Amino acid sequence: MKKSIAIIGEGETEWFYFDSLRVASRYPFRLAPDFPAHSDIDHLLKLSKAKMKEGYDYVVCLLDMDRLESAETA
C-alpha cells in the first residue's frame, strides 16, 4: 500500500535537498508547491495542519534550529 507524505520546509535549501534526493535515488514522488511562499513558523504550522486534514499519512515539517531559537526570543 502506498503512503502519502507531505514534506514542508521553510526555505529553498530544504526543497533542493529533497528534490536532489528524489532525482538521485529515482524516488517516485513530486514536490509541491515548488517553493515555500512563507517561512514564518505560524504559516508552516498552518500548512502542516492543513496537510494532515487533507489525509496525508505522514507530515514532516523541517525548520532550521536558528529559526526556532529566534522565534523563542521574539
PQR file of N, CA, C, O and H, with PARSE charges and radii, in Angstrom:
ATOM      1  N   MET A   1       0.846  -1.176   0.000 -0.4000 1.5000
ATOM      2  CA  MET A   1       0.000   0.000   0.000 -0.0000 2.0000
ATOM      3  C   MET A   1       0.896   1.246   0.000  0.5500 1.7000
ATOM      4  O   MET A   1       1.825   1.361   0.799 -0.5500 1.4000
ATOM      5  N   LYS A   2       0.599   2.159  -0.900 -0.4000 1.5000
ATOM      6  CA  LYS A   2       1.354   3.406  -0.969 -0.0000 2.0000
ATOM      7  C   LYS A   2       0.964   4.320   0.178  0.5500 1.7000
ATOM      8  O   LYS A   2      -0.197   4.379   0.583 -0.5500 1.4000
ATOM      9  H   LYS A   2      -0.155   2.066  -1.550  0.4000 1.0000
ATOM     10  N   LYS A   3       1.952   5.026   0.690 -0.4000 1.5000
ATOM     11  CA  LYS A   3       1.727   6.014   1.737 -0.0000 2.0000
ATOM     12  C   LYS A   3       1.942   7.401   1.149  0.5500 1.7000
ATOM     13  O   LYS A   3       2.770   7.593   0.258 -0.5500 1.4000
ATOM     14  H   LYS A   3       2.895   4.978   0.361  0.4000 1.0000
ATOM     15  N   SER A   4       1.189   8.355   1.659 -0.4000 1.5000
ATOM     16  CA  SER A   4       1.383   9.731   1.207 -0.0000 2.0000
ATOM     17  C   SER A   4       2.123  10.506   2.296  0.5500 1.7000
ATOM     18  O   SER A   4       1.811  10.407   3.483 -0.5500 1.4000
ATOM     19  H   SER A   4       0.517   8.199   2.383  0.4000 1.0000
ATOM     20  N   ILE A   5       3.105  11.274   1.854 -0.4000 1.5000
ATOM     21  CA  ILE A   5       3.944  12.032   2.780 -0.0000 2.0000
ATOM     22  C   ILE A   5       4.013  13.475   2.310  0.5500 1.7000
ATOM     23  O   ILE A   5       4.343  13.745   1.155 -0.5500 1.4000
ATOM     24  H   ILE A   5       3.359  11.354   0.890  0.4000 1.0000
ATOM     25  N   ALA A   6       3.704  14.392   3.202 -0.4000 1.5000
ATOM     26  CA  ALA A   6       3.862  15.819   2.915 -0.0000 2.0000
ATOM     27  C   ALA A   6       5.130  16.276   3.624  0.5500 1.7000
ATOM     28  O   ALA A   6       5.274  16.098   4.833 -0.5500 1.4000
ATOM     29  H   ALA A   6       3.436  14.172   4.140  0.4000 1.0000
ATOM     30  N   ILE A   7       6.046  16.864   2.865 -0.4000 1.5000
ATOM     31  CA  ILE A   7       7.283  17.388   3.427 -0.0000 2.0000
ATOM     32  C   ILE A   7       7.227  18.904   3.295  0.5500 1.7000
ATOM     33  O   ILE A   7       7.161  19.439   2.189 -0.5500 1.4000
ATOM     34  H   ILE A   7       5.929  17.009   1.882  0.4000 1.0000
ATOM     35  N   ILE A   8       7.255  19.577   4.415 -0.4000 1.5000
ATOM     36  CA  ILE A   8       7.148  21.032   4.423 -0.0000 2.0000
ATOM     37  C   ILE A   8       8.451  21.597   4.958  0.5500 1.7000
ATOM     38  O   ILE A   8       8.859  21.295   6.080 -0.5500 1.4000
ATOM     39  H   ILE A   8       7.309  19.142   5.314  0.4000 1.0000
ATOM     40  N   GLY A   9       9.097  22.416   4.150 -0.4000 1.5000
ATOM     41  CA  GLY A   9      10.341  23.042   4.563 -0.0000 2.0000
ATOM     42  C   GLY A   9      10.190  24.544   4.585  0.5500 1.7000
ATOM     43  O   GLY A   9       9.307  25.102   3.935 -0.5500 1.4000
ATOM     44  H   GLY A   9       8.766  22.662   3.239  0.4000 1.0000
ATOM     45  N   GLU A  10      11.053  25.192   5.334 -0.4000 1.5000
ATOM     46  CA  GLU A  10      10.910  26.638   5.480 -0.0000 2.0000
ATOM     47  C   GLU A  10      11.555  27.430   4.366  0.5500 1.7000
ATOM     48  O   GLU A  10      11.291  28.626   4.241 -0.5500 1.4000
ATOM     49  H   GLU A  10      11.771  24.739   5.862  0.4000 1.0000
ATOM     50  N   GLY A  11      12.388  26.813   3.553 -0.4000 1.5000
ATOM     51  CA  GLY A  11      13.078  27.592   2.534 -0.0000 2.0000
ATOM     52  C   GLY A  11      13.535  26.751   1.353  0.5500 1.7000
ATOM     53  O   GLY A  11      13.204  25.571   1.238 -0.5500 1.4000
ATOM     54  H   GLY A  11      12.603  25.842   3.654  0.4000 1.0000
ATOM     55  N   GLU A  12      14.294  27.382   0.490 -0.4000 1.5000
ATOM     56  CA  GLU A  12      14.752  26.727  -0.731 -0.0000 2.0000
ATOM     57  C   GLU A  12      15.725  25.591  -0.446  0.5500 1.7000
ATOM     58  O   GLU A  12      15.748  24.606  -1.183 -0.5500 1.4000
ATOM     59  H   GLU A  12      14.562  28.341   0.584  0.4000 1.0000
ATOM     60  N   THR A  13      16.525  25.708   0.604 -0.4000 1.5000
ATOM     61  CA  THR A  13      17.519  24.672   0.909 -0.0000 2.0000
ATOM     62  C   THR A  13      16.854  23.320   1.112  0.5500 1.7000
ATOM     63  O   THR A  13      17.299  22.316   0.556 -0.5500 1.4000
ATOM     64  H   THR A  13      16.506  26.508   1.203  0.4000 1.0000
ATOM     65  N   GLU A  14      15.795  23.291   1.904 -0.4000 1.5000
ATOM     66  CA  GLU A  14      15.093  22.039   2.148 -0.0000 2.0000
ATOM     67  C   GLU A  14      14.479  21.491   0.858  0.5500 1.7000
ATOM     68  O   GLU A  14      14.517  20.287   0.601 -0.5500 1.4000
ATOM     69  H   GLU A  14      15.434  24.107   2.356  0.4000 1.0000
ATOM     70  N   TRP A  15      13.920  22.382   0.064 -0.4000 1.5000
ATOM     71  CA  TRP A  15      13.320  21.956  -1.193 -0.0000 2.0000
ATOM     72  C   TRP A  15      14.376  21.319  -2.095  0.5500 1.7000
ATOM     73  O   TRP A  15      14.156  20.243  -2.652 -0.5500 1.4000
ATOM     74  H   TRP A  15      13.889  23.359   0.272  0.4000 1.0000
ATOM     75  N   PHE A  16      15.520  21.985  -2.236 -0.4000 1.5000
ATOM     76  CA  PHE A  16      16.590  21.447  -3.080 -0.0000 2.0000
ATOM     77  C   PHE A  16      17.112  20.121  -2.547  0.5500 1.7000
ATOM     78  O   PHE A  16      17.438  19.230  -3.332 -0.5500 1.4000
ATOM     79  H   PHE A  16      15.699  22.859  -1.784  0.4000 1.0000
ATOM     80  N   TYR A  17      17.197  19.973  -1.235 -0.4000 1.5000
ATOM     81  CA  TYR A  17      17.663  18.727  -0.648 -0.0000 2.0000
ATOM     82  C   TYR A  17      16.754  17.568  -1.066  0.5500 1.7000
ATOM     83  O   TYR A  17      17.238  16.545  -1.550 -0.5500 1.4000
ATOM     84  H   TYR A  17      16.932  20.696  -0.598  0.4000 1.0000
ATOM     85  N   PHE A  18      15.453  17.722  -0.882 -0.4000 1.5000
ATOM     86  CA  PHE A  18      14.537  16.633  -1.204 -0.0000 2.0000
ATOM     87  C   PHE A  18      14.406  16.424  -2.707  0.5500 1.7000
ATOM     88  O   PHE A  18      14.217  15.291  -3.151 -0.5500 1.4000
ATOM     89  H   PHE A  18      15.060  18.552  -0.489  0.4000 1.0000
ATOM     90  N   ASP A  19      14.502  17.478  -3.493 -0.4000 1.5000
ATOM     91  CA  ASP A  19      14.461  17.295  -4.938 -0.0000 2.0000
ATOM     92  C   ASP A  19      15.700  16.550  -5.423  0.5500 1.7000
ATOM     93  O   ASP A  19      15.601  15.695  -6.302 -0.5500 1.4000
ATOM     94  H   ASP A  19      14.655  18.398  -3.132  0.4000 1.0000
ATOM     95  N   SER A  20      16.860  16.863  -4.865 -0.4000 1.5000
ATOM     96  CA  SER A  20      18.093  16.150  -5.224 -0.0000 2.0000
ATOM     97  C   SER A  20      18.008  14.685  -4.806  0.5500 1.7000
ATOM     98  O   SER A  20      18.428  13.797  -5.549 -0.5500 1.4000
ATOM     99  H   SER A  20      16.941  17.558  -4.150  0.4000 1.0000
ATOM    100  N   LEU A  21      17.473  14.438  -3.633 -0.4000 1.5000
ATOM    101  CA  LEU A  21      17.280  13.068  -3.165 -0.0000 2.0000
ATOM    102  C   LEU A  21      16.348  12.305  -4.100  0.5500 1.7000
ATOM    103  O   LEU A  21      16.601  11.149  -4.439 -0.5500 1.4000
ATOM    104  H   LEU A  21      17.133  15.158  -3.030  0.4000 1.0000
ATOM    105  N   ARG A  22      15.278  12.959  -4.507 -0.4000 1.5000
ATOM    106  CA  ARG A  22      14.313  12.340  -5.424 -0.0000 2.0000
ATOM    107  C   ARG A  22      14.972  11.961  -6.741  0.5500 1.7000
ATOM    108  O   ARG A  22      14.780  10.852  -7.238 -0.5500 1.4000
ATOM    109  H   ARG A  22      15.073  13.898  -4.232  0.4000 1.0000
ATOM    110  N   VAL A  23      15.747  12.878  -7.305 -0.4000 1.5000
ATOM    111  CA  VAL A  23      16.383  12.639  -8.607 -0.0000 2.0000
ATOM    112  C   VAL A  23      17.469  11.573  -8.491  0.5500 1.7000
ATOM    113  O   VAL A  23      17.511  10.639  -9.292 -0.5500 1.4000
ATOM    114  H   VAL A  23      15.903  13.780  -6.901  0.4000 1.0000
ATOM    115  N   ALA A  24      18.350  11.710  -7.495 -0.4000 1.5000
ATOM    116  CA  ALA A  24      19.478  10.793  -7.354 -0.0000 2.0000
ATOM    117  C   ALA A  24      19.034   9.363  -7.065  0.5500 1.7000
ATOM    118  O   ALA A  24      19.630   8.410  -7.568 -0.5500 1.4000
ATOM    119  H   ALA A  24      18.316  12.469  -6.845  0.4000 1.0000
ATOM    120  N   SER A  25      18.007   9.218  -6.269 -0.4000 1.5000
ATOM    121  CA  SER A  25      17.550   7.879  -5.889 -0.0000 2.0000
ATOM    122  C   SER A  25      16.372   7.397  -6.719  0.5500 1.7000
ATOM    123  O   SER A  25      15.877   6.286  -6.527 -0.5500 1.4000
ATOM    124  H   SER A  25      17.523   9.992  -5.860  0.4000 1.0000
ATOM    125  N   ARG A  26      15.928   8.239  -7.641 -0.4000 1.5000
ATOM    126  CA  ARG A  26      14.801   7.916  -8.516 -0.0000 2.0000
ATOM    127  C   ARG A  26      13.538   7.548  -7.744  0.5500 1.7000
ATOM    128  O   ARG A  26      12.806   6.624  -8.100 -0.5500 1.4000
ATOM    129  H   ARG A  26      16.330   9.141  -7.797  0.4000 1.0000
ATOM    130  N   TYR A  27      13.312   8.309  -6.670 -0.4000 1.5000
ATOM    131  CA  TYR A  27      12.097   8.095  -5.900 -0.0000 2.0000
ATOM    132  C   TYR A  27      10.903   8.644  -6.659  0.5500 1.7000
ATOM    133  O   TYR A  27      10.992   9.702  -7.282 -0.5500 1.4000
ATOM    134  H   TYR A  27      13.906   9.059  -6.380  0.4000 1.0000
ATOM    135  N   PRO A  28       9.785   7.928  -6.611 -0.5600 1.5000
ATOM    136  CA  PRO A  28       8.604   8.356  -7.369  0.2800 2.0000
ATOM    137  C   PRO A  28       7.716   9.326  -6.600  0.5500 1.7000
ATOM    138  O   PRO A  28       6.537   9.053  -6.376 -0.5500 1.4000
ATOM    139  N   PHE A  29       8.286  10.458  -6.196 -0.4000 1.5000
ATOM    140  CA  PHE A  29       7.443  11.462  -5.551 -0.0000 2.0000
ATOM    141  C   PHE A  29       7.675  12.802  -6.231  0.5500 1.7000
ATOM    142  O   PHE A  29       8.660  12.997  -6.943 -0.5500 1.4000
ATOM    143  H   PHE A  29       9.244  10.680  -6.378  0.4000 1.0000
ATOM    144  N   ARG A  30       6.758  13.705  -5.998 -0.4000 1.5000
ATOM    145  CA  ARG A  30       6.904  15.042  -6.546 -0.0000 2.0000
ATOM    146  C   ARG A  30       6.809  16.036  -5.409  0.5500 1.7000
ATOM    147  O   ARG A  30       6.213  15.758  -4.368 -0.5500 1.4000
ATOM    148  H   ARG A  30       5.957  13.546  -5.420  0.4000 1.0000
ATOM    149  N   LEU A  31       7.397  17.186  -5.618 -0.4000 1.5000
ATOM    150  CA  LEU A  31       7.376  18.224  -4.605 -0.0000 2.0000
ATOM    151  C   LEU A  31       6.363  19.289  -4.979  0.5500 1.7000
ATOM    152  O   LEU A  31       6.354  19.780  -6.108 -0.5500 1.4000
ATOM    153  H   LEU A  31       7.880  17.412  -6.464  0.4000 1.0000
ATOM    154  N   ALA A  32       5.514  19.643  -4.031 -0.4000 1.5000
ATOM    155  CA  ALA A  32       4.531  20.682  -4.268 -0.0000 2.0000
ATOM    156  C   ALA A  32       4.293  21.411  -2.958  0.5500 1.7000
ATOM    157  O   ALA A  32       4.175  20.743  -1.932 -0.5500 1.4000
ATOM    158  H   ALA A  32       5.522  19.245  -3.114  0.4000 1.0000
ATOM    159  N   PRO A  33       4.215  22.695  -2.921 -0.5600 1.5000
ATOM    160  CA  PRO A  33       4.453  23.611  -4.031  0.2800 2.0000
ATOM    161  C   PRO A  33       5.934  23.646  -4.377  0.5500 1.7000
ATOM    162  O   PRO A  33       6.769  23.097  -3.658 -0.5500 1.4000
ATOM    163  N   ASP A  34       6.243  24.299  -5.486 -0.4000 1.5000
ATOM    164  CA  ASP A  34       7.630  24.342  -5.938 -0.0000 2.0000
ATOM    165  C   ASP A  34       8.551  24.924  -4.878  0.5500 1.7000
ATOM    166  O   ASP A  34       9.571  24.321  -4.546 -0.5500 1.4000
ATOM    167  H   ASP A  34       5.565  24.745  -6.070  0.4000 1.0000
ATOM    168  N   PHE A  35       8.210  26.065  -4.354 -0.4000 1.5000
ATOM    169  CA  PHE A  35       8.990  26.694  -3.289 -0.0000 2.0000
ATOM    170  C   PHE A  35       8.022  27.192  -2.222  0.5500 1.7000
ATOM    171  O   PHE A  35       6.906  27.600  -2.542 -0.5500 1.4000
ATOM    172  H   PHE A  35       7.381  26.555  -4.624  0.4000 1.0000
ATOM    173  N   PRO A  36       8.432  27.164  -0.974 -0.5600 1.5000
ATOM    174  CA  PRO A  36       7.545  27.698   0.070  0.2800 2.0000
ATOM    175  C   PRO A  36       7.285  29.183  -0.142  0.5500 1.7000
ATOM    176  O   PRO A  36       8.191  29.933  -0.505 -0.5500 1.4000
ATOM    177  N   ALA A  37       6.054  29.599   0.083 -0.4000 1.5000
ATOM    178  CA  ALA A  37       5.705  31.006  -0.095 -0.0000 2.0000
ATOM    179  C   ALA A  37       6.114  31.834   1.119  0.5500 1.7000
ATOM    180  O   ALA A  37       6.489  32.998   0.981 -0.5500 1.4000
ATOM    181  H   ALA A  37       5.318  28.989   0.377  0.4000 1.0000
ATOM    182  N   HIS A  38       6.043  31.234   2.311 -0.4000 1.5000
ATOM    183  CA  HIS A  38       6.359  31.938   3.553 -0.0000 2.0000
ATOM    184  C   HIS A  38       7.229  31.037   4.415  0.5500 1.7000
ATOM    185  O   HIS A  38       7.102  29.813   4.370 -0.5500 1.4000
ATOM    186  H   HIS A  38       5.738  30.288   2.423  0.4000 1.0000
ATOM    187  N   SER A  39       8.105  31.637   5.191 -0.4000 1.5000
ATOM    188  CA  SER A  39       8.960  30.813   6.043 -0.0000 2.0000
ATOM    189  C   SER A  39       8.722  31.056   7.525  0.5500 1.7000
ATOM    190  O   SER A  39       9.498  30.588   8.358 -0.5500 1.4000
ATOM    191  H   SER A  39       8.209  32.631   5.227  0.4000 1.0000
ATOM    192  N   ASP A  40       7.663  31.781   7.867 -0.4000 1.5000
ATOM    193  CA  ASP A  40       7.420  32.000   9.293 -0.0000 2.0000
ATOM    194  C   ASP A  40       6.778  30.756   9.906  0.5500 1.7000
ATOM    195  O   ASP A  40       6.043  30.026   9.240 -0.5500 1.4000
ATOM    196  H   ASP A  40       7.033  32.161   7.190  0.4000 1.0000
ATOM    197  N   ILE A  41       7.065  30.536  11.163 -0.4000 1.5000
ATOM    198  CA  ILE A  41       6.657  29.307  11.837 -0.0000 2.0000
ATOM    199  C   ILE A  41       5.140  29.151  11.878  0.5500 1.7000
ATOM    200  O   ILE A  41       4.633  28.046  11.681 -0.5500 1.4000
ATOM    201  H   ILE A  41       7.662  31.129  11.703  0.4000 1.0000
ATOM    202  N   ASP A  42       4.415  30.224  12.127 -0.4000 1.5000
ATOM    203  CA  ASP A  42       2.955  30.130  12.171 -0.0000 2.0000
ATOM    204  C   ASP A  42       2.387  29.631  10.850  0.5500 1.7000
ATOM    205  O   ASP A  42       1.482  28.796  10.836 -0.5500 1.4000
ATOM    206  H   ASP A  42       4.828  31.121  12.287  0.4000 1.0000
ATOM    207  N   HIS A  43       2.916  30.139   9.744 -0.4000 1.5000
ATOM    208  CA  HIS A  43       2.443  29.696   8.431 -0.0000 2.0000
ATOM    209  C   HIS A  43       2.771  28.218   8.201  0.5500 1.7000
ATOM    210  O   HIS A  43       1.944  27.472   7.678 -0.5500 1.4000
ATOM    211  H   HIS A  43       3.651  30.816   9.756  0.4000 1.0000
ATOM    212  N   LEU A  44       3.970  27.802   8.588 -0.4000 1.5000
ATOM    213  CA  LEU A  44       4.375  26.408   8.401 -0.0000 2.0000
ATOM    214  C   LEU A  44       3.507  25.464   9.237  0.5500 1.7000
ATOM    215  O   LEU A  44       3.166  24.371   8.785 -0.5500 1.4000
ATOM    216  H   LEU A  44       4.642  28.408   9.012  0.4000 1.0000
ATOM    217  N   LEU A  45       3.151  25.882  10.446 -0.4000 1.5000
ATOM    218  CA  LEU A  45       2.273  25.060  11.276 -0.0000 2.0000
ATOM    219  C   LEU A  45       0.874  24.951  10.670  0.5500 1.7000
ATOM    220  O   LEU A  45       0.275  23.875  10.675 -0.5500 1.4000
ATOM    221  H   LEU A  45       3.428  26.770  10.813  0.4000 1.0000
ATOM    222  N   LYS A  46       0.356  26.060  10.150 -0.4000 1.5000
ATOM    223  CA  LYS A  46      -0.959  26.030   9.494 -0.0000 2.0000
ATOM    224  C   LYS A  46      -0.929  25.101   8.286  0.5500 1.7000
ATOM    225  O   LYS A  46      -1.855  24.320   8.065 -0.5500 1.4000
ATOM    226  H   LYS A  46       0.842  26.934  10.146  0.4000 1.0000
ATOM    227  N   LEU A  47       0.143  25.194   7.510 -0.4000 1.5000
ATOM    228  CA  LEU A  47       0.284  24.336   6.331 -0.0000 2.0000
ATOM    229  C   LEU A  47       0.379  22.867   6.742  0.5500 1.7000
ATOM    230  O   LEU A  47      -0.213  22.004   6.094 -0.5500 1.4000
ATOM    231  H   LEU A  47       0.895  25.828   7.690  0.4000 1.0000
ATOM    232  N   SER A  48       1.116  22.581   7.807 -0.4000 1.5000
ATOM    233  CA  SER A  48       1.236  21.206   8.304 -0.0000 2.0000
ATOM    234  C   SER A  48      -0.121  20.660   8.735  0.5500 1.7000
ATOM    235  O   SER A  48      -0.474  19.530   8.399 -0.5500 1.4000
ATOM    236  H   SER A  48       1.598  23.282   8.333  0.4000 1.0000
ATOM    237  N   LYS A  49      -0.872  21.453   9.470 -0.4000 1.5000
ATOM    238  CA  LYS A  49      -2.198  21.030   9.923 -0.0000 2.0000
ATOM    239  C   LYS A  49      -3.141  20.814   8.743  0.5500 1.7000
ATOM    240  O   LYS A  49      -3.944  19.881   8.745 -0.5500 1.4000
ATOM    241  H   LYS A  49      -0.585  22.371   9.743  0.4000 1.0000
ATOM    242  N   ALA A  50      -3.041  21.676   7.739 -0.4000 1.5000
ATOM    243  CA  ALA A  50      -3.885  21.530   6.549 -0.0000 2.0000
ATOM    244  C   ALA A  50      -3.570  20.220   5.824  0.5500 1.7000
ATOM    245  O   ALA A  50      -4.478  19.537   5.350 -0.5500 1.4000
ATOM    246  H   ALA A  50      -2.388  22.434   7.737  0.4000 1.0000
ATOM    247  N   LYS A  51      -2.294  19.874   5.739 -0.4000 1.5000
ATOM    248  CA  LYS A  51      -1.901  18.628   5.071 -0.0000 2.0000
ATOM    249  C   LYS A  51      -2.405  17.419   5.858  0.5500 1.7000
ATOM    250  O   LYS A  51      -2.788  16.413   5.261 -0.5500 1.4000
ATOM    251  H   LYS A  51      -1.557  20.429   6.124  0.4000 1.0000
ATOM    252  N   MET A  52      -2.412  17.502   7.179 -0.4000 1.5000
ATOM    253  CA  MET A  52      -2.949  16.414   7.988 -0.0000 2.0000
ATOM    254  C   MET A  52      -4.441  16.241   7.710  0.5500 1.7000
ATOM    255  O   MET A  52      -4.925  15.119   7.568 -0.5500 1.4000
ATOM    256  H   MET A  52      -2.102  18.320   7.665  0.4000 1.0000
ATOM    257  N   LYS A  53      -5.164  17.357   7.633 -0.4000 1.5000
ATOM    258  CA  LYS A  53      -6.602  17.295   7.361 -0.0000 2.0000
ATOM    259  C   LYS A  53      -6.891  16.771   5.956  0.5500 1.7000
ATOM    260  O   LYS A  53      -7.934  16.165   5.713 -0.5500 1.4000
ATOM    261  H   LYS A  53      -4.771  18.269   7.748  0.4000 1.0000
ATOM    262  N   GLU A  54      -5.949  17.010   5.027 -0.4000 1.5000
ATOM    263  CA  GLU A  54      -6.121  16.508   3.659 -0.0000 2.0000
ATOM    264  C   GLU A  54      -5.965  15.000   3.580  0.5500 1.7000
ATOM    265  O   GLU A  54      -6.298  14.391   2.563 -0.5500 1.4000
ATOM    266  H   GLU A  54      -5.101  17.502   5.224  0.4000 1.0000
ATOM    267  N   GLY A  55      -5.458  14.392   4.652 -0.4000 1.5000
ATOM    268  CA  GLY A  55      -5.384  12.935   4.685 -0.0000 2.0000
ATOM    269  C   GLY A  55      -4.019  12.339   4.415  0.5500 1.7000
ATOM    270  O   GLY A  55      -3.916  11.141   4.152 -0.5500 1.4000
ATOM    271  H   GLY A  55      -5.187  14.887   5.478  0.4000 1.0000
ATOM    272  N   TYR A  56      -2.972  13.138   4.471 -0.4000 1.5000
ATOM    273  CA  TYR A  56      -1.637  12.574   4.294 -0.0000 2.0000
ATOM    274  C   TYR A  56      -1.352  11.602   5.437  0.5500 1.7000
ATOM    275  O   TYR A  56      -1.748  11.837   6.579 -0.5500 1.4000
ATOM    276  H   TYR A  56      -3.056  14.112   4.684  0.4000 1.0000
ATOM    277  N   ASP A  57      -0.659  10.507   5.115 -0.4000 1.5000
ATOM    278  CA  ASP A  57      -0.305   9.532   6.135 -0.0000 2.0000
ATOM    279  C   ASP A  57       0.756  10.078   7.089  0.5500 1.7000
ATOM    280  O   ASP A  57       0.727   9.802   8.289 -0.5500 1.4000
ATOM    281  H   ASP A  57      -0.337  10.316   4.188  0.4000 1.0000
ATOM    282  N   TYR A  58       1.686  10.851   6.545 -0.4000 1.5000
ATOM    283  CA  TYR A  58       2.761  11.452   7.339 -0.0000 2.0000
ATOM    284  C   TYR A  58       2.958  12.901   6.912  0.5500 1.7000
ATOM    285  O   TYR A  58       2.873  13.229   5.728 -0.5500 1.4000
ATOM    286  H   TYR A  58       1.710  11.075   5.571  0.4000 1.0000
ATOM    287  N   VAL A  59       3.217  13.751   7.877 -0.4000 1.5000
ATOM    288  CA  VAL A  59       3.534  15.153   7.594 -0.0000 2.0000
ATOM    289  C   VAL A  59       4.845  15.459   8.308  0.5500 1.7000
ATOM    290  O   VAL A  59       4.950  15.310   9.525 -0.5500 1.4000
ATOM    291  H   VAL A  59       3.285  13.484   8.839  0.4000 1.0000
ATOM    292  N   VAL A  60       5.844  15.890   7.538 -0.4000 1.5000
ATOM    293  CA  VAL A  60       7.153  16.217   8.082 -0.0000 2.0000
ATOM    294  C   VAL A  60       7.385  17.698   7.844  0.5500 1.7000
ATOM    295  O   VAL A  60       7.261  18.181   6.719 -0.5500 1.4000
ATOM    296  H   VAL A  60       5.758  16.011   6.549  0.4000 1.0000
ATOM    297  N   CYS A  61       7.722  18.416   8.902 -0.4000 1.5000
ATOM    298  CA  CYS A  61       7.982  19.848   8.799 -0.0000 2.0000
ATOM    299  C   CYS A  61       9.431  20.088   9.206  0.5500 1.7000
ATOM    300  O   CYS A  61       9.829  19.751  10.321 -0.5500 1.4000
ATOM    301  H   CYS A  61       7.823  18.024   9.816  0.4000 1.0000
ATOM    302  N   LEU A  62      10.219  20.669   8.306 -0.4000 1.5000
ATOM    303  CA  LEU A  62      11.632  20.913   8.546 -0.0000 2.0000
ATOM    304  C   LEU A  62      11.886  22.390   8.798  0.5500 1.7000
ATOM    305  O   LEU A  62      11.473  23.252   8.023 -0.5500 1.4000
ATOM    306  H   LEU A  62       9.895  20.942   7.400  0.4000 1.0000
ATOM    307  N   LEU A  63      12.577  22.662   9.903 -0.4000 1.5000
ATOM    308  CA  LEU A  63      12.931  24.030  10.251 -0.0000 2.0000
ATOM    309  C   LEU A  63      14.406  24.070  10.631  0.5500 1.7000
ATOM    310  O   LEU A  63      14.950  23.093  11.146 -0.5500 1.4000
ATOM    311  H   LEU A  63      12.912  21.962  10.533  0.4000 1.0000
ATOM    312  N   ASP A  64      15.039  25.189  10.378 -0.4000 1.5000
ATOM    313  CA  ASP A  64      16.396  25.401  10.866 -0.0000 2.0000
ATOM    314  C   ASP A  64      16.316  25.726  12.350  0.5500 1.7000
ATOM    315  O   ASP A  64      15.414  26.442  12.784 -0.5500 1.4000
ATOM    316  H   ASP A  64      14.598  25.983   9.960  0.4000 1.0000
ATOM    317  N   MET A  65      17.254  25.205  13.126 -0.4000 1.5000
ATOM    318  CA  MET A  65      17.251  25.452  14.568 -0.0000 2.0000
ATOM    319  C   MET A  65      17.367  26.939  14.888  0.5500 1.7000
ATOM    320  O   MET A  65      16.778  27.407  15.862 -0.5500 1.4000
ATOM    321  H   MET A  65      17.987  24.624  12.774  0.4000 1.0000
ATOM    322  N   ASP A  66      18.119  27.688  14.081 -0.4000 1.5000
ATOM    323  CA  ASP A  66      18.232  29.119  14.365 -0.0000 2.0000
ATOM    324  C   ASP A  66      16.891  29.822  14.203  0.5500 1.7000
ATOM    325  O   ASP A  66      16.640  30.833  14.860 -0.5500 1.4000
ATOM    326  H   ASP A  66      18.598  27.309  13.290  0.4000 1.0000
ATOM    327  N   ARG A  67      16.037  29.305  13.347 -0.4000 1.5000
ATOM    328  CA  ARG A  67      14.692  29.872  13.179 -0.0000 2.0000
ATOM    329  C   ARG A  67      13.863  29.637  14.441  0.5500 1.7000
ATOM    330  O   ARG A  67      13.143  30.531  14.884 -0.5500 1.4000
ATOM    331  H   ARG A  67      16.241  28.484  12.813  0.4000 1.0000
ATOM    332  N   LEU A  68      13.961  28.446  15.020 -0.4000 1.5000
ATOM    333  CA  LEU A  68      13.231  28.163  16.250 -0.0000 2.0000
ATOM    334  C   LEU A  68      13.752  28.999  17.410  0.5500 1.7000
ATOM    335  O   LEU A  68      12.966  29.525  18.198 -0.5500 1.4000
ATOM    336  H   LEU A  68      14.546  27.720  14.660  0.4000 1.0000
ATOM    337  N   GLU A  69      15.065  29.125  17.519 -0.4000 1.5000
ATOM    338  CA  GLU A  69      15.633  29.897  18.614 -0.0000 2.0000
ATOM    339  C   GLU A  69      15.271  31.373  18.498  0.5500 1.7000
ATOM    340  O   GLU A  69      15.031  32.026  19.513 -0.5500 1.4000
ATOM    341  H   GLU A  69      15.703  28.697  16.878  0.4000 1.0000
ATOM    342  N   SER A  70      15.226  31.909  17.283 -0.4000 1.5000
ATOM    343  CA  SER A  70      14.864  33.320  17.119 -0.0000 2.0000
ATOM    344  C   SER A  70      13.382  33.532  17.428  0.5500 1.7000
ATOM    345  O   SER A  70      13.001  34.599  17.909 -0.5500 1.4000
ATOM    346  H   SER A  70      15.420  31.378  16.458  0.4000 1.0000
ATOM    347  N   ALA A  71      12.541  32.530  17.157 -0.4000 1.5000
ATOM    348  CA  ALA A  71      11.108  32.642  17.453 -0.0000 2.0000
ATOM    349  C   ALA A  71      10.880  32.624  18.964  0.5500 1.7000
ATOM    350  O   ALA A  71       9.984  33.301  19.466 -0.5500 1.4000
ATOM    351  H   ALA A  71      12.850  31.663  16.765  0.4000 1.0000
ATOM    352  N   GLU A  72      11.683  31.857  19.681 -0.4000 1.5000
ATOM    353  CA  GLU A  72      11.525  31.775  21.133 -0.0000 2.0000
ATOM    354  C   GLU A  72      11.916  33.080  21.823  0.5500 1.7000
ATOM    355  O   GLU A  72      11.350  33.427  22.859 -0.5500 1.4000
ATOM    356  H   GLU A  72      12.412  31.307  19.272  0.4000 1.0000
ATOM    357  N   THR A  73      12.869  33.795  21.262 -0.4000 1.5000
ATOM    358  CA  THR A  73      13.326  35.041  21.876 -0.0000 2.0000
ATOM    359  C   THR A  73      12.498  36.248  21.458  0.5500 1.7000
ATOM    360  O   THR A  73      12.621  37.322  22.048 -0.5500 1.4000
ATOM    361  H   THR A  73      13.329  33.513  20.420  0.4000 1.0000
ATOM    362  N   ALA A  74      11.659  36.078  20.448 -0.4000 1.5000
ATOM    363  CA  ALA A  74      10.854  37.207  19.950 -0.0000 2.0000
ATOM    364  C   ALA A  74       9.664  37.461  20.840  0.5500 1.7000
ATOM    365  O   ALA A  74       8.879  38.370  20.575 -0.5500 1.4000
ATOM    366  H   ALA A  74      11.559  35.206  19.969  0.4000 1.0000
TER
END
